[in-house]
Amino acid sequence: MKLRPGCFLQYLYLDETYCLLSVRNAKALTDYFQLLDVHKKNALNNLQFYCFLHYVTDLKKKHIMRLFDLLDRNAEGSIGFDEFYLVACLLLAHENRLEKQFIYRHSGPLFRLLDVNDCHTISPTEFREAGFLFNIKKDELEKTFKEFDVSGE
């Protein structure tokens, strides 16, 4: 997953230590989110989310919609700014090759994102299906999974 040249997100800075945006950049992202939120519901529906990610990334439609479904846990048909912020930081982590630091720093939200069946564990299958989010090649997925699998379950 790569950002398209010249897109808005390329002008934001992601802190390498904490993998978070500065206050100024978070404000810019908030303003951008409000521009995308044409219905003024403080949320983006699947079409708005698809158009955003299609414009700023090289992700295929199936991956964009899969990500939307992962983010829309309560099946309301929309995602809020918190989820949007997570996606933006994940994209910037890819851009800056900080995927593993991002996983480490944001393990809680990412765990909840990947735990599709809410059983409080992430199976290798769940991790494999979401591998596109972390730019991890198939041959590295198992190694990365074992690296973060602290309980062995």
Buried (B, 14 or more C-beta within 10 A) or exposed (E): BEBEEEEBBEEBEBBEEEBBBEEEBBEBBBEBBEEEBEEEEEBBBBEBBBEBBBEBBEBEEEBBBBBBEBBBBEEEEBBBBEBBBBBBBBBBBBBBEBBBBBBEBBEEBBBEBBBBEEEEEBBEEBBBBBBBBBBBEEEEBEEBBEEBEEEEE
